[in-house]
Amino acid sequence: MSGLPILVVDDEEEFVSTLVQRLRKRGLSSEGVLTGTAAIAIAIAAGSDFGVVLLDMRLPDMDGAPVLQEIKKYGPTAGWSSSPVTPRPAKERKASETGLLTTRSSPWNLKHCWKNRTQPEITAHRALQLQKEHRTTKGNRGISLFNREGGVQS
Amino acid sequence: MKMYTATIPASAIKVRSRESYYARQKRLFVLVVILVAIIPLLFISWTASHFYQKSWLDKTTVELTSLANSRREIIDLFLDSQENILAGYAELYDFAWLNTPGNLEKLFKAMNRQGVIVDLGLIASDGSHRNYTGPFAEHLKDKNYAEAHWFAEVMQNGKYISDVFTGFRGVPHFIVAVTDPTRSWVLRATINSELFNSLLASAEVGPGGDAFILNRQGELQTPSRLEITALSAEEKNILATGGDLTIHHAQGYLYATTGMKSNDWTLVLKTDIATSLADFYRAQKRDHLFIACAALLVLAVSTTLVRSMMNKVEGADQQRMVLYDRIRYSEKMALIGRMAANVAHEINNPLQIIGDQAGWLDELLDDEDPAQLKNSEEYRTAFAKIRNQVKRASTITHRLLGFSRSTDGLKTKININTLVEETVSFLEKEATNHRIAIRRNLAPDLPEVLTDTTQLQQVFLNILNNAFDAIGNDGAVTISSSVNEGQLAVEFADSGPGLSEEALRRVFDPFFTTKKAGSGTGIGLSISYSIVERLGGMIEVRNGKQGGCIFRVTLPVAP
């Protein structure tokens, strides 16, 4: 997992900056943006090198799901979300259809969640995506999406 | 037994107020119906009674008038006949013939075929009694009437009828005297007044009635049936003598008075109104009894109808108020749900950042040289405490989110008994620790319900946890299930102390708790209420007859 770039998208600046710092301290390449537009822009600029997007599903400029769908066009990406409230089952199902790997309710513990849930899930998902990528010349390269509306546990 | 759903406490006051209102309305309607129905009845009764009494009195008056007229005519006819007979003989025979011994006796016998004449006398113009035939010859043969009032009057008027008197004859009688055409002598007859008595006695004036004849001075000329010997002063004032027939109404009596044509006597017929109207009064009593029965019937029917009607109205109003309360409560819970979601959102974000910052600082400590950092362990302890408090706070906010959780999760058909058993299995260890027996009284072969299993299980857990808290140690919880008319019910009866009236009313209110401060948030049952309501069911609470508290969850059977 190390080296997998992570994009943190959330409108809470302190949350973004702290999480980026903590991820980087773990040796992960990570960037943080505060809006969906900025997330898409950075994904385009980076050539979708982000393997994981940690996404707030309620961004100021747009919803998290379209952001994830747009980013996945530029590379294999897995999505995580964290949410201040427990998502409704129907909404959670719909979000998973957009490639959202999982959702965590805030507040979550990064240290605990990364070790027990996020890292294994992303690894498995990325392996599956790489297999698909290997079989096809075209398609999504991205795997994980990591969004604040379903968050990882810090 | 009172059953409480999620009624609002203030509604209890309103219920009392409504009860008072309905009681007032019942009384008012009953009063109106009574007034409308009974007053006309009483008015008709009074009017009819008054009319019939007057009619009856008029009839009695007419009868009395007729009787007075007929009796007066008879008496007048008798007096006239006696006077005419005497006058005829006085014209037919001369003094000498009448004074001849034996002739007057022959004449007496011819006149007295009816036996009403006591004696017959011939008196000369000087007042001397010249001839006499009758039983009192010894007393009267030397009598001289020259100074007698009646003699002077008969000599002046040619005829005279005296008042009734007893005299030395010892029997009531009166005299009729006439003169010859030249008024030189007088023929006098003594008439037994018993004939009058029999005529008056046969007058039908009813029990308590009377019939008598008065002279000009108001003295009785015939005996009274009521054995009075003289009129009272008041009667004398009322009963004017002489004149035409007059009706008087006084002292509870009806009087008919009429003057005789033959002399100055006055015939008086007197009837007791109460006695005369006895038949009427009996009929009136029957009418009053009938009216009273009818009034009672109207009263009973109107009261029953009004009560029945008002009970139906009250029932409908109460149903409406219950529905209104439930809608209002649902709206309140929905508002709380929206507020809870917003509050949770606004609080969870800062909690996330606080936790992150604590975690970040904790991680930074890893880079520090423990030898250079005197309080590193204190820092780590403090960070751990911060994370714990964040977790504690987040537990509360997630509970709050129970208010806004919808039931758009997958509903599945389940057997409620299975869900009960599964829920109980979570709590068996805790029950054992607190020596609480969990008894099942589950009906077999229950139909399935279509519901959100997870949320319904949360409801059961909330109820059982509350039951455990209420019992403390050493007790029992009995779980029963049943089905009736398409509704499946699960009851949880604990052996705890039960709830106060206020707690029963408020138990489903958000943040209401009977637990010690810090032991309960007071939202578990509120959330349970919201969940059950969203699942199309109902949750109720009541105190058991044997103590303890009973929660009843009702759900519709799956179609």
Interface residues (C-beta under 8 A of the other chain):
Chain A: E12 E14 F15 T18 L19 Q21 R22 K25 S82 P84 V85 T86 R88 P89 A90 S105 S106 P107 W108 N109 L110 K111 G151 S154
Chain B: A341 A344 H345 E346 I347 N348 N349 L351 Q352 I353 I354 G355 D356 Q357 G359 W360 E363 R387 V390 K391 S394 H398 L401 S404 R405 S406 D408 G409 L410
